[in-house]
Amino acid sequence: MNALPDRPRNRLLLALPSRNLKRLMPELEHIRCQREQVLMDADSSLDYVFFPESGVVSVVAVYADGSVIEMATIGREGCTGMQAFFGAKTSSVRLLVQIPGSAAKMSRAAFARAMGSMPSFRNLMSAYIHAFLEQVLVSVACNGAHSLKERLARWLLMMRDRSDDDALAITQSLLAEMLGVQRPTITHAVSELERAGVIEHGRQQVTIRDRLGLMEESCECYQLVRARVAFHLPKTYT
């Protein structure tokens, strides 16, 4: 087991009282997350909860024909395994590493013990679930109300908020898959943002050149999600 550093970088864990975080530390394992790695697949045993420290994990629905679509994203402000909060033992979604990085891994059994013995942990997880569900609801509304260019700008901004670098290790193929469109369609949307001077795309990478400009290209849903997360979890989002 790879022990975590003295203090984790996941902001959800850091929002705990220091005495509770100290109790949790022996239960946390440090792991590396590679690009497009499946941390957990749909219909598999929900054995672990992951607290990203860097990078981004996508929560994706998997359909019978093998196609997938993103429902939500999780970065260092949150954790996976929302179903574990309700005692589920099987995952109904796939957890796909969107941007490589690292995470703290906790067993479902340890998560359940912490939920039962630490009111602060249980209350924090409850607040996070509220924030997570609101992110999902906003994403659903956004998909029906706004253009692909606006949705792409929102998505890139959310990725940047979880990253330490303006250069995001993302391919256009993965963008198309996550946003539920064909590759030529996403290529056109990327080109629109590039012509506006707010991003630059290269091989397996998108670089944000003008964050404020990208915010202007985005729909209002980006700020709405940030506001709801800040309301429920004021210590975890910047």
C-alpha positions in Angstrom: 0.0 0.0 0.0 1.4 3.4 -1.0 0.9 5.8 1.9 -0.3 9.4 1.2 2.0 12.3 1.9 1.6 14.1 5.2 -1.5 16.0 3.9 -3.7 15.0 1.0 -4.4 17.5 -1.8 -8.0 16.5 -2.2 -10.0 19.5 -0.9 -12.9 17.4 0.4 -10.6 15.6 2.7 -8.9 18.8 3.7 -12.3 20.3 4.7 -12.5 17.7 7.5 -11.4 18.7 11.1 -7.7 17.9 11.5 -8.4 15.2 14.1 -10.8 13.4 11.8 -8.4 13.6 8.8 -5.7 12.2 11.0 -7.9 9.2 11.8 -8.6 8.6 8.1 -5.0 8.8 6.9 -4.2 5.1 7.5 -7.1 4.1 5.4 -6.0 6.1 2.4 -3.8 4.8 -0.4 -2.0 7.0 -2.9 -2.4 5.9 -6.6 -1.5 7.2 -10.0 -4.3 7.7 -12.5 -3.4 7.3 -16.2 -5.2 8.8 -19.1 -8.4 6.9 -20.1 -7.9 4.4 -17.2 -11.1 2.8 -16.0 -11.0 3.1 -12.2 -14.3 1.2 -11.9 -16.7 -0.2 -14.5 -20.4 -0.3 -14.7 -22.0 -3.3 -13.0 -18.7 -4.1 -11.2 -18.2 -4.4 -7.4 -18.0 -1.0 -5.7 -14.9 -1.9 -3.7 -13.3 1.6 -3.5 -14.0 5.3 -3.2 -11.5 7.6 -4.9 -10.6 11.1 -3.8 -8.8 12.8 -6.8 -5.8 15.0 -5.8 -5.0 16.0 -9.4 -6.5 15.2 -12.7 -10.2 14.6 -13.4 -12.4 11.6 -13.3 -15.5 11.3 -15.5 -18.7 9.6 -14.4 -20.1 8.0 -17.6 -23.2 6.0 -18.5 -22.5 2.9 -20.6 -25.1 1.8 -23.1 -25.8 -1.7 -24.5 -24.0 -0.9 -27.8 -20.9 0.1 -25.9 -21.3 3.8 -26.4 -20.8 6.1 -23.4 -21.8 9.6 -22.4 -20.5 11.7 -19.6 -22.9 12.6 -16.7 -20.5 14.5 -14.4 -16.9 15.2 -13.6 -15.0 14.9 -10.4 -11.8 16.6 -9.4 -9.9 17.5 -6.3 -13.1 19.1 -4.9 -14.9 15.8 -4.5 -14.9 12.0 -4.6 -16.3 9.1 -6.5 -18.6 6.4 -5.0 -21.7 8.5 -4.3 -23.7 5.2 -4.3 -21.5 4.0 -1.4 -23.1 6.7 0.7 -26.4 4.8 0.4 -24.8 1.4 1.1 -24.6 0.2 -2.5 -22.1 -2.6 -3.3 -22.2 -2.4 -7.1 -21.4 0.5 -9.3 -24.0 1.5 -12.0 -21.5 3.8 -13.8 -18.0 3.8 -15.3 -15.3 5.9 -13.7 -13.0 7.0 -16.4 -9.8 9.1 -15.9 -10.3 12.1 -18.2 -7.1 14.0 -17.2 -4.2 12.0 -15.7 -3.1 12.7 -12.1 -3.3 11.0 -8.7 -5.9 10.1 -6.1 -6.4 8.8 -2.6 -8.1 5.4 -2.6 -10.3 4.2 0.3 -12.0 0.8 0.6 -15.8 0.8 0.7 -15.6 -0.9 4.1 -13.4 1.9 5.5 -15.7 4.5 3.9 -18.7 2.9 5.7 -16.9 2.8 9.0 -16.0 6.5 8.7 -19.6 7.3 7.8 -20.8 5.6 10.9 -18.2 6.9 13.4 -17.5 10.4 12.2 -20.4 12.8 12.1 -18.2 15.4 10.4 -17.3 13.0 7.6 -21.0 12.0 7.1 -22.1 15.6 7.1 -19.4 16.6 4.6 -20.3 13.7 2.3 -24.0 14.7 2.5 -23.1 18.2 1.4 -21.0 16.9 -1.4 -23.8 14.7 -2.7 -26.1 17.7 -2.9 -23.4 19.6 -4.8 -22.8 16.6 -7.1 -26.5 16.1 -7.9 -26.9 19.7 -8.8 -23.9 19.5 -11.1 -25.6 16.6 -12.9 -29.0 18.4 -13.1 -27.3 21.5 -14.6 -25.4 19.4 -17.1 -28.7 17.8 -18.2 -30.3 21.2 -18.7 -27.2 22.5 -20.4 -27.2 19.7 -23.0 -30.6 20.6 -24.1 -30.4 24.4 -23.9 -27.0 25.5 -25.2 -24.9 25.1 -28.3 -22.0 22.7 -28.5 -19.5 25.6 -28.5 -20.9 26.9 -25.2 -21.0 23.4 -23.7 -17.4 22.8 -24.8 -16.2 26.1 -23.2 -18.0 25.2 -20.0 -16.5 21.7 -20.0 -12.9 23.0 -20.6 -13.3 25.6 -17.8 -14.4 22.9 -15.4 -11.4 20.9 -16.3 -9.1 23.9 -15.8 -10.5 24.5 -12.4 -9.3 21.0 -11.3 -5.9 21.4 -12.9 -2.6 23.2 -12.1 -1.9 23.9 -15.8 -3.5 25.6 -18.7 -2.4 22.7 -20.9 -5.0 19.9 -20.6 -4.1 16.4 -21.8 -7.3 15.8 -23.7 -7.9 14.3 -27.2 -10.6 15.4 -29.6 -11.9 11.9 -29.7 -12.4 11.8 -26.0 -14.0 15.2 -26.1 -16.5 14.0 -28.7 -17.2 10.8 -26.7 -17.8 12.7 -23.4 -20.0 15.4 -25.0 -22.0 12.8 -27.0 -21.3 14.1 -30.5 -19.4 12.9 -33.6 -15.7 13.7 -34.1 -16.3 16.2 -37.0 -18.8 18.1 -34.9 -16.4 18.5 -31.9 -13.6 19.5 -34.4 -15.8 22.3 -35.6 -16.5 23.5 -32.1 -12.9 23.4 -31.1 -12.0 25.4 -34.2 -14.6 28.0 -33.3 -12.9 28.5 -29.9 -9.5 28.5 -31.4 -10.5 31.2 -33.9 -11.8 33.3 -31.0 -8.3 33.1 -29.5 -9.3 31.5 -26.3 -7.8 28.0 -26.8 -5.1 26.2 -28.8 -5.4 22.6 -29.7 -2.6 20.2 -30.5 -2.0 16.5 -30.5 -3.6 15.0 -27.4 -3.8 18.4 -25.8 -5.9 21.5 -25.5 -4.3 24.7 -24.0 -6.4 27.5 -22.6 -5.0 30.8 -23.8 -7.6 33.2 -22.4 -9.6 32.0 -19.5 -11.7 35.1 -19.2 -12.4 35.0 -22.9 -13.4 31.3 -22.6 -15.8 32.3 -19.9 -17.4 34.7 -22.3 -17.8 31.9 -24.8 -19.4 29.6 -22.2 -23.0 29.5 -21.2 -24.2 30.6 -17.8 -24.1 27.0 -16.5 -20.4 27.2 -15.7 -21.0 29.9 -13.1 -24.1 28.2 -11.9 -22.3 25.0 -11.1 -19.5 27.0 -9.3 -22.0 28.9 -7.3 -23.9 25.7 -6.2 -20.7 23.9 -5.2 -19.5 27.0 -3.3 -22.8 27.1 -1.5 -22.7 23.5 -0.3 -18.9 23.2 0.0 -17.3 26.6 0.5 -13.9 25.2 1.4 -13.4 22.9 -1.6 -13.8 25.0 -4.7 -11.7 28.0 -5.9 
